[in-house]
Amino acid sequence: HVGATASPRPAPNGATASPRPGGRFPQVNRSARFRPHLDAGSAGAGQRTSLIVALGDFGGGELVVERDPVDIRYAPLEFDGWRQRHWTQPFV
């Protein structure tokens, strides 16, 4: 089991938002490819889970969490990046 997706709630523009509090360490990547890894760094600052979503028109690039590929394009996913090994598949 990869982890639970954030429970969506309606936003004013019709999008969905996570009920979790805002993070202090946002990161924006473009066409990023990551090798299998565990997160490090900000877990000691109170961050316990990762929240990830992909935006745009592209092929491939799925997130893999503990060998389970997940299509995160316009589908936010929360998972424990400090305990669950994760990486991206190649873009096509």
Backbone as XML, in Angstrom:
<?xml version="1.0"?>
<chain id="A" units="angstrom">
  <residue number="1" name="HIS">
    <atom name="N" x="0.844" y="-1.178" z="0.000"/>
    <atom name="CA" x="0.000" y="0.000" z="0.000"/>
    <atom name="C" x="0.878" y="1.225" z="0.000"/>
  </residue>
  <residue number="2" name="VAL">
    <atom name="N" x="0.680" y="2.105" z="-0.933"/>
    <atom name="CA" x="1.526" y="3.274" z="-1.118"/>
    <atom name="C" x="1.365" y="4.261" z="0.015"/>
  </residue>
  <residue number="3" name="GLY">
    <atom name="N" x="0.194" y="4.538" z="0.404"/>
    <atom name="CA" x="-0.099" y="5.569" z="1.387"/>
    <atom name="C" x="-1.450" y="6.145" z="1.038"/>
  </residue>
  <residue number="4" name="ALA">
    <atom name="N" x="-1.967" y="6.948" z="1.886"/>
    <atom name="CA" x="-3.296" y="7.496" z="1.651"/>
    <atom name="C" x="-3.194" y="8.790" z="0.878"/>
  </residue>
  <residue number="5" name="THR">
    <atom name="N" x="-4.058" y="8.953" z="-0.103"/>
    <atom name="CA" x="-4.132" y="10.254" z="-0.755"/>
    <atom name="C" x="-4.814" y="11.206" z="0.207"/>
  </residue>
  <residue number="6" name="ALA">
    <atom name="N" x="-4.533" y="12.458" z="0.061"/>
    <atom name="CA" x="-5.159" y="13.453" z="0.910"/>
    <atom name="C" x="-6.662" y="13.456" z="0.666"/>
  </residue>
  <residue number="7" name="SER">
    <atom name="N" x="-7.439" y="13.564" z="1.735"/>
    <atom name="CA" x="-8.892" y="13.627" z="1.582"/>
    <atom name="C" x="-9.253" y="14.948" z="0.924"/>
  </residue>
  <residue number="8" name="PRO">
    <atom name="N" x="-9.796" y="14.900" z="-0.300"/>
    <atom name="CA" x="-10.074" y="16.165" z="-0.986"/>
    <atom name="C" x="-11.251" y="16.904" z="-0.390"/>
  </residue>
  <residue number="9" name="ARG">
    <atom name="N" x="-11.198" y="18.208" z="-0.457"/>
    <atom name="CA" x="-12.330" y="19.049" z="-0.085"/>
    <atom name="C" x="-12.453" y="20.133" z="-1.132"/>
  </residue>
  <residue number="10" name="PRO">
    <atom name="N" x="-13.659" y="20.589" z="-1.422"/>
    <atom name="CA" x="-13.828" y="21.570" z="-2.487"/>
    <atom name="C" x="-13.095" y="22.874" z="-2.194"/>
  </residue>
  <residue number="11" name="ALA">
    <atom name="N" x="-12.482" y="23.439" z="-3.193"/>
    <atom name="CA" x="-11.855" y="24.756" z="-3.103"/>
    <atom name="C" x="-12.714" y="25.735" z="-3.895"/>
  </residue>
  <residue number="12" name="PRO">
    <atom name="N" x="-12.562" y="27.034" z="-3.657"/>
    <atom name="CA" x="-13.413" y="28.009" z="-4.358"/>
    <atom name="C" x="-13.385" y="27.886" z="-5.875"/>
  </residue>
  <residue number="13" name="ASN">
    <atom name="N" x="-12.259" y="27.467" z="-6.454"/>
    <atom name="CA" x="-12.175" y="27.385" z="-7.919"/>
    <atom name="C" x="-12.581" y="26.016" z="-8.449"/>
  </residue>
  <residue number="14" name="GLY">
    <atom name="N" x="-13.097" y="25.135" z="-7.586"/>
    <atom name="CA" x="-13.540" y="23.816" z="-8.022"/>
    <atom name="C" x="-12.450" y="22.761" z="-7.911"/>
  </residue>
  <residue number="15" name="ALA">
    <atom name="N" x="-11.208" y="23.159" z="-7.607"/>
    <atom name="CA" x="-10.124" y="22.198" z="-7.416"/>
    <atom name="C" x="-10.290" y="21.545" z="-6.047"/>
  </residue>
  <residue number="16" name="THR">
    <atom name="N" x="-9.423" y="20.616" z="-5.730"/>
    <atom name="CA" x="-9.471" y="20.007" z="-4.408"/>
    <atom name="C" x="-8.227" y="20.414" z="-3.634"/>
  </residue>
  <residue number="17" name="ALA">
    <atom name="N" x="-8.324" y="20.381" z="-2.334"/>
    <atom name="CA" x="-7.205" y="20.760" z="-1.474"/>
    <atom name="C" x="-7.098" y="19.763" z="-0.327"/>
  </residue>
  <residue number="18" name="SER">
    <atom name="N" x="-5.918" y="19.614" z="0.196"/>
    <atom name="CA" x="-5.671" y="18.707" z="1.304"/>
    <atom name="C" x="-6.068" y="19.375" z="2.619"/>
  </residue>
  <residue number="19" name="PRO">
    <atom name="N" x="-6.616" y="18.619" z="3.565"/>
    <atom name="CA" x="-6.951" y="19.194" z="4.868"/>
    <atom name="C" x="-5.716" y="19.351" z="5.762"/>
  </residue>
  <residue number="20" name="ARG">
    <atom name="N" x="-4.543" y="18.906" z="5.302"/>
    <atom name="CA" x="-3.338" y="19.000" z="6.121"/>
    <atom name="C" x="-2.847" y="20.433" z="6.191"/>
  </residue>
  <residue number="21" name="PRO">
    <atom name="N" x="-2.126" y="20.791" z="7.250"/>
    <atom name="CA" x="-1.597" y="22.154" z="7.341"/>
    <atom name="C" x="-0.548" y="22.401" z="6.271"/>
  </residue>
  <residue number="22" name="GLY">
    <atom name="N" x="-0.349" y="23.645" z="5.931"/>
    <atom name="CA" x="0.631" y="24.007" z="4.910"/>
    <atom name="C" x="2.041" y="23.628" z="5.312"/>
  </residue>
  <residue number="23" name="GLY">
    <atom name="N" x="2.847" y="23.297" z="4.337"/>
    <atom name="CA" x="4.229" y="22.928" z="4.608"/>
    <atom name="C" x="5.144" y="24.138" z="4.639"/>
  </residue>
  <residue number="24" name="ARG">
    <atom name="N" x="6.300" y="23.946" z="5.255"/>
    <atom name="CA" x="7.283" y="25.021" z="5.326"/>
    <atom name="C" x="8.386" y="24.846" z="4.290"/>
  </residue>
  <residue number="25" name="PHE">
    <atom name="N" x="8.425" y="23.708" z="3.594"/>
    <atom name="CA" x="9.514" y="23.414" z="2.681"/>
    <atom name="C" x="9.000" y="22.993" z="1.306"/>
  </residue>
  <residue number="26" name="PRO">
    <atom name="N" x="8.268" y="23.850" z="0.604"/>
    <atom name="CA" x="7.774" y="23.463" z="-0.726"/>
    <atom name="C" x="8.940" y="23.363" z="-1.713"/>
  </residue>
  <residue number="27" name="GLN">
    <atom name="N" x="8.767" y="22.517" z="-2.702"/>
    <atom name="CA" x="9.777" y="22.359" z="-3.743"/>
    <atom name="C" x="9.061" y="22.231" z="-5.071"/>
  </residue>
  <residue number="28" name="VAL">
    <atom name="N" x="9.541" y="22.928" z="-6.075"/>
    <atom name="CA" x="8.970" y="22.862" z="-7.415"/>
    <atom name="C" x="10.043" y="22.326" z="-8.349"/>
  </residue>
  <residue number="29" name="ASN">
    <atom name="N" x="9.695" y="21.301" z="-9.115"/>
    <atom name="CA" x="10.616" y="20.701" z="-10.080"/>
    <atom name="C" x="9.971" y="20.695" z="-11.453"/>
  </residue>
  <residue number="30" name="ARG">
    <atom name="N" x="10.802" y="20.669" z="-12.484"/>
    <atom name="CA" x="10.300" y="20.556" z="-13.855"/>
    <atom name="C" x="11.038" y="19.408" z="-14.537"/>
  </residue>
  <residue number="31" name="SER">
    <atom name="N" x="10.263" y="18.451" z="-15.053"/>
    <atom name="CA" x="10.829" y="17.280" z="-15.740"/>
    <atom name="C" x="11.903" y="16.605" z="-14.902"/>
  </residue>
  <residue number="32" name="ALA">
    <atom name="N" x="11.668" y="16.529" z="-13.611"/>
    <atom name="CA" x="12.663" y="15.961" z="-12.696"/>
    <atom name="C" x="12.616" y="14.441" z="-12.726"/>
  </residue>
  <residue number="33" name="ARG">
    <atom name="N" x="13.784" y="13.844" z="-12.747"/>
    <atom name="CA" x="13.907" y="12.387" z="-12.702"/>
    <atom name="C" x="14.717" y="12.054" z="-11.464"/>
  </residue>
  <residue number="34" name="PHE">
    <atom name="N" x="14.163" y="11.221" z="-10.593"/>
    <atom name="CA" x="14.821" y="10.880" z="-9.341"/>
    <atom name="C" x="15.099" y="9.387" z="-9.265"/>
  </residue>
  <residue number="35" name="ARG">
    <atom name="N" x="16.274" y="9.040" z="-8.794"/>
    <atom name="CA" x="16.636" y="7.650" z="-8.531"/>
    <atom name="C" x="15.983" y="7.217" z="-7.228"/>
  </residue>
  <residue number="36" name="PRO">
    <atom name="N" x="15.889" y="5.904" z="-6.977"/>
    <atom name="CA" x="15.315" y="5.438" z="-5.705"/>
    <atom name="C" x="16.035" y="6.071" z="-4.506"/>
  </residue>
  <residue number="37" name="HIS">
    <atom name="N" x="15.245" y="6.613" z="-3.586"/>
    <atom name="CA" x="15.814" y="7.273" z="-2.418"/>
    <atom name="C" x="14.799" y="7.376" z="-1.294"/>
  </residue>
  <residue number="38" name="LEU">
    <atom name="N" x="15.291" y="7.735" z="-0.123"/>
    <atom name="CA" x="14.468" y="8.140" z="1.010"/>
    <atom name="C" x="14.743" y="9.619" z="1.237"/>
  </residue>
  <residue number="39" name="ASP">
    <atom name="N" x="13.726" y="10.363" z="1.658"/>
    <atom name="CA" x="13.913" y="11.784" z="1.916"/>
    <atom name="C" x="14.767" y="11.976" z="3.165"/>
  </residue>
  <residue number="40" name="ALA">
    <atom name="N" x="15.416" y="13.099" z="3.235"/>
    <atom name="CA" x="16.236" y="13.454" z="4.385"/>
    <atom name="C" x="16.170" y="14.959" z="4.557"/>
  </residue>
  <residue number="41" name="GLY">
    <atom name="N" x="16.556" y="15.419" z="5.696"/>
    <atom name="CA" x="16.656" y="16.860" z="5.896"/>
    <atom name="C" x="15.587" y="17.431" z="6.788"/>
  </residue>
  <residue number="42" name="SER">
    <atom name="N" x="14.409" y="17.721" z="6.263"/>
    <atom name="CA" x="13.426" y="18.480" z="7.036"/>
    <atom name="C" x="12.537" y="17.616" z="7.924"/>
  </residue>
  <residue number="43" name="ALA">
    <atom name="N" x="12.715" y="16.303" z="7.935"/>
    <atom name="CA" x="11.878" y="15.456" z="8.797"/>
    <atom name="C" x="12.044" y="15.845" z="10.253"/>
  </residue>
  <residue number="44" name="GLY">
    <atom name="N" x="13.237" y="16.239" z="10.635"/>
    <atom name="CA" x="13.483" y="16.642" z="12.014"/>
    <atom name="C" x="12.847" y="17.974" z="12.362"/>
  </residue>
  <residue number="45" name="ALA">
    <atom name="N" x="12.375" y="18.707" z="11.369"/>
    <atom name="CA" x="11.741" y="20.003" z="11.605"/>
    <atom name="C" x="10.227" y="19.862" z="11.712"/>
  </residue>
  <residue number="46" name="GLY">
    <atom name="N" x="9.750" y="18.662" z="11.976"/>
    <atom name="CA" x="8.320" y="18.447" z="12.180"/>
    <atom name="C" x="7.562" y="17.948" z="10.974"/>
  </residue>
  <residue number="47" name="GLN">
    <atom name="N" x="8.192" y="17.844" z="9.825"/>
    <atom name="CA" x="7.498" y="17.336" z="8.641"/>
    <atom name="C" x="7.499" y="15.817" z="8.693"/>
  </residue>
  <residue number="48" name="ARG">
    <atom name="N" x="6.339" y="15.204" z="8.624"/>
    <atom name="CA" x="6.235" y="13.758" z="8.758"/>
    <atom name="C" x="5.822" y="13.070" z="7.470"/>
  </residue>
  <residue number="49" name="THR">
    <atom name="N" x="5.172" y="13.767" z="6.569"/>
    <atom name="CA" x="4.731" y="13.142" z="5.329"/>
    <atom name="C" x="5.073" y="14.043" z="4.150"/>
  </residue>
  <residue number="50" name="SER">
    <atom name="N" x="5.164" y="13.415" z="2.992"/>
    <atom name="CA" x="5.377" y="14.153" z="1.747"/>
    <atom name="C" x="4.040" y="14.268" z="1.025"/>
  </residue>
  <residue number="51" name="LEU">
    <atom name="N" x="3.814" y="15.376" z="0.369"/>
    <atom name="CA" x="2.639" y="15.583" z="-0.472"/>
    <atom name="C" x="3.169" y="15.950" z="-1.845"/>
  </residue>
  <residue number="52" name="ILE">
    <atom name="N" x="2.758" y="15.187" z="-2.862"/>
    <atom name="CA" x="3.273" y="15.412" z="-4.209"/>
    <atom name="C" x="2.127" y="15.396" z="-5.210"/>
  </residue>
  <residue number="53" name="VAL">
    <atom name="N" x="2.257" y="16.222" z="-6.240"/>
    <atom name="CA" x="1.305" y="16.255" z="-7.348"/>
    <atom name="C" x="2.076" y="16.690" z="-8.590"/>
  </residue>
  <residue number="54" name="ALA">
    <atom name="N" x="1.711" y="16.176" z="-9.733"/>
    <atom name="CA" x="2.325" y="16.564" z="-10.998"/>
    <atom name="C" x="1.306" y="17.351" z="-11.814"/>
  </residue>
  <residue number="55" name="LEU">
    <atom name="N" x="1.778" y="18.360" z="-12.511"/>
    <atom name="CA" x="0.910" y="19.210" z="-13.331"/>
    <atom name="C" x="1.466" y="19.289" z="-14.744"/>
  </residue>
  <residue number="56" name="GLY">
    <atom name="N" x="0.599" y="19.399" z="-15.712"/>
    <atom name="CA" x="1.044" y="19.608" z="-17.084"/>
    <atom name="C" x="0.687" y="18.469" z="-18.018"/>
  </residue>
  <residue number="57" name="ASP">
    <atom name="N" x="1.065" y="18.641" z="-19.269"/>
    <atom name="CA" x="0.785" y="17.674" z="-20.326"/>
    <atom name="C" x="2.079" y="16.947" z="-20.665"/>
  </residue>
  <residue number="58" name="PHE">
    <atom name="N" x="2.208" y="15.707" z="-20.214"/>
    <atom name="CA" x="3.423" y="14.940" z="-20.442"/>
    <atom name="C" x="3.094" y="13.454" z="-20.367"/>
  </residue>
  <residue number="59" name="GLY">
    <atom name="N" x="4.016" y="12.616" z="-20.790"/>
    <atom name="CA" x="3.848" y="11.175" z="-20.713"/>
    <atom name="C" x="4.937" y="10.581" z="-19.850"/>
  </residue>
  <residue number="60" name="GLY">
    <atom name="N" x="4.623" y="9.504" z="-19.163"/>
    <atom name="CA" x="5.586" y="8.872" z="-18.270"/>
    <atom name="C" x="5.752" y="9.687" z="-17.007"/>
  </residue>
  <residue number="61" name="GLY">
    <atom name="N" x="6.905" y="9.514" z="-16.348"/>
    <atom name="CA" x="7.208" y="10.290" z="-15.152"/>
    <atom name="C" x="6.416" y="9.904" z="-13.922"/>
  </residue>
  <residue number="62" name="GLU">
    <atom name="N" x="5.790" y="8.716" z="-13.935"/>
    <atom name="CA" x="5.009" y="8.313" z="-12.774"/>
    <atom name="C" x="5.901" y="8.194" z="-11.547"/>
  </residue>
  <residue number="63" name="LEU">
    <atom name="N" x="5.335" y="8.455" z="-10.394"/>
    <atom name="CA" x="6.036" y="8.250" z="-9.135"/>
    <atom name="C" x="5.930" y="6.773" z="-8.782"/>
  </residue>
  <residue number="64" name="VAL">
    <atom name="N" x="7.020" y="6.188" z="-8.323"/>
    <atom name="CA" x="7.006" y="4.812" z="-7.840"/>
    <atom name="C" x="7.309" y="4.872" z="-6.347"/>
  </residue>
  <residue number="65" name="VAL">
    <atom name="N" x="6.417" y="4.297" z="-5.541"/>
    <atom name="CA" x="6.605" y="4.252" z="-4.095"/>
    <atom name="C" x="6.630" y="2.793" z="-3.688"/>
  </residue>
  <residue number="66" name="GLU">
    <atom name="N" x="7.783" y="2.354" z="-3.190"/>
    <atom name="CA" x="7.949" y="0.956" z="-2.768"/>
    <atom name="C" x="7.491" y="-0.018" z="-3.859"/>
  </residue>
  <residue number="67" name="ARG">
    <atom name="N" x="7.924" y="0.213" z="-5.080"/>
    <atom name="CA" x="7.660" y="-0.620" z="-6.260"/>
    <atom name="C" x="6.238" y="-0.508" z="-6.819"/>
  </residue>
  <residue number="68" name="ASP">
    <atom name="N" x="5.424" y="0.378" z="-6.262"/>
    <atom name="CA" x="4.067" y="0.593" z="-6.775"/>
    <atom name="C" x="4.029" y="1.890" z="-7.584"/>
  </residue>
  <residue number="69" name="PRO">
    <atom name="N" x="3.867" y="1.812" z="-8.931"/>
    <atom name="CA" x="3.777" y="3.048" z="-9.715"/>
    <atom name="C" x="2.447" y="3.755" z="-9.457"/>
  </residue>
  <residue number="70" name="VAL">
    <atom name="N" x="2.517" y="5.074" z="-9.368"/>
    <atom name="CA" x="1.336" y="5.888" z="-9.078"/>
    <atom name="C" x="1.314" y="7.057" z="-10.053"/>
  </residue>
  <residue number="71" name="ASP">
    <atom name="N" x="0.207" y="7.224" z="-10.768"/>
    <atom name="CA" x="0.049" y="8.380" z="-11.653"/>
    <atom name="C" x="-0.402" y="9.549" z="-10.789"/>
  </residue>
  <residue number="72" name="ILE">
    <atom name="N" x="0.471" y="10.514" z="-10.582"/>
    <atom name="CA" x="0.173" y="11.643" z="-9.706"/>
    <atom name="C" x="-0.191" y="12.902" z="-10.488"/>
  </residue>
  <residue number="73" name="ARG">
    <atom name="N" x="-0.419" y="12.753" z="-11.804"/>
    <atom name="CA" x="-0.779" y="13.933" z="-12.593"/>
    <atom name="C" x="-2.166" y="14.392" z="-12.196"/>
  </residue>
  <residue number="74" name="TYR">
    <atom name="N" x="-2.242" y="15.579" z="-11.619"/>
    <atom name="CA" x="-3.475" y="16.183" z="-11.106"/>
    <atom name="C" x="-4.144" y="15.301" z="-10.051"/>
  </residue>
  <residue number="75" name="ALA">
    <atom name="N" x="-3.368" y="14.468" z="-9.360"/>
    <atom name="CA" x="-3.880" y="13.572" z="-8.324"/>
    <atom name="C" x="-2.914" y="13.593" z="-7.137"/>
  </residue>
  <residue number="76" name="PRO">
    <atom name="N" x="-3.101" y="14.509" z="-6.174"/>
    <atom name="CA" x="-2.181" y="14.611" z="-5.043"/>
    <atom name="C" x="-2.068" y="13.298" z="-4.269"/>
  </residue>
  <residue number="77" name="LEU">
    <atom name="N" x="-0.866" y="13.027" z="-3.790"/>
    <atom name="CA" x="-0.602" y="11.819" z="-3.022"/>
    <atom name="C" x="0.227" y="12.174" z="-1.800"/>
  </residue>
  <residue number="78" name="GLU">
    <atom name="N" x="-0.204" y="11.709" z="-0.637"/>
    <atom name="CA" x="0.580" y="11.822" z="0.582"/>
    <atom name="C" x="1.211" y="10.472" z="0.862"/>
  </residue>
  <residue number="79" name="PHE">
    <atom name="N" x="2.484" y="10.479" z="1.229"/>
    <atom name="CA" x="3.159" y="9.245" z="1.605"/>
    <atom name="C" x="4.320" y="9.603" z="2.530"/>
  </residue>
  <residue number="80" name="ASP">
    <atom name="N" x="4.896" y="8.600" z="3.168"/>
    <atom name="CA" x="6.008" y="8.816" z="4.092"/>
    <atom name="C" x="7.317" y="8.711" z="3.325"/>
  </residue>
  <residue number="81" name="GLY">
    <atom name="N" x="7.799" y="9.829" z="2.826"/>
    <atom name="CA" x="9.010" y="9.857" z="2.029"/>
    <atom name="C" x="10.269" y="9.530" z="2.807"/>
  </residue>
  <residue number="82" name="TRP">
    <atom name="N" x="10.178" y="9.518" z="4.139"/>
    <atom name="CA" x="11.330" y="9.197" z="4.969"/>
    <atom name="C" x="11.437" y="7.699" z="5.239"/>
  </residue>
  <residue number="83" name="ARG">
    <atom name="N" x="10.341" y="6.991" z="5.060"/>
    <atom name="CA" x="10.343" y="5.540" z="5.298"/>
    <atom name="C" x="10.034" y="4.724" z="4.055"/>
  </residue>
  <residue number="84" name="GLN">
    <atom name="N" x="9.412" y="5.330" z="3.059"/>
    <atom name="CA" x="9.047" y="4.620" z="1.843"/>
    <atom name="C" x="9.965" y="5.053" z="0.702"/>
  </residue>
  <residue number="85" name="ARG">
    <atom name="N" x="10.737" y="4.099" z="0.169"/>
    <atom name="CA" x="11.646" y="4.379" z="-0.949"/>
    <atom name="C" x="10.795" y="4.785" z="-2.158"/>
  </residue>
  <residue number="86" name="HIS">
    <atom name="N" x="11.219" y="5.816" z="-2.877"/>
    <atom name="CA" x="10.441" y="6.325" z="-4.007"/>
    <atom name="C" x="11.369" y="6.891" z="-5.076"/>
  </residue>
  <residue number="87" name="TRP">
    <atom name="N" x="10.837" y="6.948" z="-6.317"/>
    <atom name="CA" x="11.587" y="7.436" z="-7.470"/>
    <atom name="C" x="10.613" y="7.734" z="-8.595"/>
  </residue>
  <residue number="88" name="THR">
    <atom name="N" x="11.122" y="8.279" z="-9.700"/>
    <atom name="CA" x="10.270" y="8.545" z="-10.863"/>
    <atom name="C" x="10.643" y="7.631" z="-12.017"/>
  </residue>
  <residue number="89" name="GLN">
    <atom name="N" x="9.637" y="7.302" z="-12.806"/>
    <atom name="CA" x="9.862" y="6.537" z="-14.023"/>
    <atom name="C" x="10.259" y="7.517" z="-15.133"/>
  </residue>
  <residue number="90" name="PRO">
    <atom name="N" x="10.866" y="7.022" z="-16.204"/>
    <atom name="CA" x="11.289" y="7.917" z="-17.296"/>
    <atom name="C" x="10.094" y="8.625" z="-17.943"/>
  </residue>
  <residue number="91" name="PHE">
    <atom name="N" x="10.334" y="9.826" z="-18.409"/>
    <atom name="CA" x="9.346" y="10.550" z="-19.194"/>
    <atom name="C" x="9.440" y="10.085" z="-20.634"/>
  </residue>
  <residue number="92" name="VAL">
    <atom name="N" x="8.313" y="10.128" z="-21.350"/>
    <atom name="CA" x="8.311" y="9.691" z="-22.757"/>
    <atom name="C" x="7.930" y="10.844" z="-23.665"/>
  </residue>
</chain>
